[in-house]
Amino acid sequence: MAGERVLDSPTEVTELYLESMRRSAAGVSVVVAEMDGRQWATTITAWCSVSVSPPTLIISLSSHTAAAAAVSETQRFGLALLGTDAQPVAEFGSAAGQAKFLDQSDHLHPGVDGCVKGAFAHLDCQVQQQLDVADHRIFVGRVTSAVMFDEADPLVYSNRQYCGLARWENK
């Protein structure tokens, strides 16, 4: 295959892994966790549906973050699935070294506690299990409530930029 690269040294494997993950496309979401009685936002692409019965999903957070500590302490989190209009929320939740309290922003959805603007769905979860893997903590959350908003295309992250989806025409 043209352009094929096979690498086997640990450094080369890590570099190829990082490039592979960077080039992959993933839906963008915001984890909402309670910290000191306030809601904190953290942008992630590392989440996955696990089961429909009961509704269960997993999220992965860097172990050293305030969000991971908050979810571990409260055993609860919300997951806001972002639409294409929610790029400002995604950027807010991914700002390194910044306070990300939602009450200090204009990113809260009016009238729906804990939900962010531009989400097409919000899922509240109770932690069922957590597992430390390398430098991340994986949380298994059972969905306890859900809110669906207007239909919107998902916000996607690929190759270090936010984008939407291109739709193929059915012929």
C-alpha positions as CSV (number, residue, x, y, z in Angstrom):
1,M,0.0,0.0,0.0
2,A,1.5,3.4,-1.0
3,G,2.4,5.7,1.9
4,E,2.4,2.8,4.3
5,R,4.5,3.2,7.5
6,V,5.3,0.4,9.8
7,L,7.0,1.4,12.9
8,D,8.0,-0.7,15.9
9,S,10.2,1.3,18.2
10,P,8.3,2.6,21.3
11,T,8.9,6.2,20.3
12,E,7.8,5.7,16.7
13,V,4.7,3.8,17.8
14,T,3.8,6.6,20.2
15,E,4.3,9.2,17.4
16,L,2.2,7.2,14.9
17,Y,-0.5,6.6,17.6
18,L,-0.8,10.3,18.2
19,E,-1.0,11.1,14.5
20,S,-3.6,8.4,14.0
21,M,-5.8,9.8,16.9
22,R,-5.3,13.3,15.6
23,R,-6.5,12.4,12.1
24,S,-9.5,10.4,13.4
25,A,-12.9,12.1,13.6
26,A,-14.9,12.1,16.9
27,G,-18.0,13.7,18.1
28,V,-17.5,16.5,20.6
29,S,-19.1,16.5,24.0
30,V,-18.9,18.4,27.3
31,V,-18.8,16.6,30.7
32,V,-20.6,18.7,33.3
33,A,-19.4,17.9,36.8
34,E,-20.2,19.5,40.2
35,M,-17.3,21.1,41.9
36,D,-17.8,23.1,45.2
37,G,-21.5,23.3,44.5
38,R,-20.9,24.8,41.0
39,Q,-21.0,23.2,37.5
40,W,-17.7,22.7,35.7
41,A,-17.3,22.0,32.0
42,T,-14.7,19.8,30.3
43,T,-14.7,19.1,26.6
44,I,-14.0,15.5,25.5
45,T,-14.2,13.3,22.5
46,A,-13.4,10.1,24.5
47,W,-16.8,8.7,25.3
48,C,-18.8,5.7,24.0
49,S,-22.2,4.1,24.4
50,V,-21.9,0.7,26.1
51,S,-25.4,-0.6,26.6
52,V,-29.0,0.3,25.8
53,S,-30.5,-1.9,28.6
54,P,-29.8,-0.3,31.0
55,P,-28.6,2.9,29.2
56,T,-24.9,3.0,30.0
57,L,-21.9,4.9,28.6
58,I,-18.3,5.5,29.4
59,I,-16.2,8.7,29.5
60,S,-12.4,9.0,29.8
61,L,-10.9,12.0,31.6
62,S,-7.2,12.8,32.3
63,S,-6.6,11.6,35.9
64,H,-5.0,14.8,37.1
65,T,-7.9,17.1,36.1
66,A,-10.4,18.9,38.3
67,A,-13.2,17.2,36.3
68,A,-11.9,13.7,37.1
69,A,-11.6,14.6,40.8
70,A,-15.1,16.0,40.8
71,V,-16.7,13.0,39.2
72,S,-14.8,10.7,41.5
73,E,-16.1,12.6,44.5
74,T,-19.7,13.1,43.5
75,Q,-20.1,9.9,41.5
76,R,-22.2,11.8,39.0
77,F,-21.7,13.6,35.7
78,G,-23.7,15.0,32.8
79,L,-22.7,14.5,29.2
80,A,-23.8,17.2,26.7
81,L,-23.6,16.0,23.1
82,L,-22.7,19.1,21.1
83,G,-24.2,20.4,17.8
84,T,-22.4,22.4,15.3
85,D,-23.5,25.7,16.9
86,A,-21.7,24.8,20.1
87,Q,-18.1,25.4,19.1
88,P,-17.8,28.3,21.6
89,V,-18.9,25.9,24.4
90,A,-16.4,23.3,23.2
91,E,-13.6,25.9,23.2
92,F,-14.6,27.1,26.7
93,G,-14.5,23.6,28.1
94,S,-11.1,22.8,26.5
95,A,-9.2,25.9,27.6
96,A,-6.1,24.6,29.4
97,G,-5.4,26.2,32.8
98,Q,-8.6,28.2,32.9
99,A,-11.5,28.1,35.3
100,K,-14.4,26.5,33.5
101,F,-17.3,27.1,35.9
102,L,-20.4,27.4,33.8
103,D,-21.9,30.1,36.0
104,Q,-19.1,32.4,34.9
105,S,-20.0,32.0,31.2
106,D,-22.9,32.5,28.9
107,H,-22.9,28.9,27.9
108,L,-25.7,27.5,30.1
109,H,-28.9,26.6,28.4
110,P,-31.7,28.8,29.8
111,G,-34.2,26.9,31.9
112,V,-32.5,23.5,31.9
113,D,-30.3,22.9,34.9
114,G,-26.8,21.7,34.0
115,C,-27.3,21.8,30.2
116,V,-25.1,23.8,27.9
117,K,-26.2,25.9,24.9
118,G,-25.8,24.1,21.5
119,A,-26.2,20.6,22.9
120,F,-28.6,18.4,20.9
121,A,-28.9,16.1,23.9
122,H,-27.9,16.0,27.6
123,L,-27.5,12.8,29.6
124,D,-27.2,12.7,33.4
125,C,-25.2,9.7,34.7
126,Q,-24.6,7.9,38.0
127,V,-21.1,6.4,38.1
128,Q,-21.3,2.6,38.3
129,Q,-17.6,1.9,38.1
130,Q,-14.3,3.7,37.5
131,L,-11.0,2.4,36.4
132,D,-7.5,4.0,36.1
133,V,-5.8,3.2,32.8
134,A,-2.4,4.8,32.2
135,D,-2.9,8.6,32.8
136,H,-6.7,8.5,32.5
137,R,-9.7,7.5,34.6
138,I,-12.5,5.8,32.8
139,F,-16.0,6.2,34.3
140,V,-18.9,3.9,33.5
141,G,-22.1,5.8,33.9
142,R,-25.7,4.6,34.0
143,V,-27.9,7.2,32.3
144,T,-30.5,8.4,34.9
145,S,-32.2,11.1,32.9
146,A,-32.0,12.5,29.4
147,V,-33.0,15.7,27.6
148,M,-33.3,16.0,23.8
149,F,-33.1,19.4,22.2
150,D,-33.7,20.5,18.6
151,E,-32.3,18.3,16.0
152,A,-28.8,19.4,15.0
153,D,-25.8,17.9,13.3
154,P,-23.0,16.9,15.6
155,L,-19.9,19.0,16.2
156,V,-16.9,16.9,15.1
157,Y,-13.2,17.3,15.9
158,S,-10.6,16.1,13.5
159,N,-7.0,17.0,12.7
160,R,-7.0,19.7,15.4
161,Q,-10.1,21.6,14.2
162,Y,-13.8,21.6,14.7
163,C,-16.1,20.8,11.8
164,G,-19.5,19.4,10.8
165,L,-20.5,16.5,8.7
166,A,-20.8,16.4,5.0
167,R,-23.9,14.6,3.9
168,W,-23.9,12.2,0.9
169,E,-26.9,12.5,-1.3
170,N,-28.9,9.2,-1.7
171,K,-29.3,8.4,-5.4
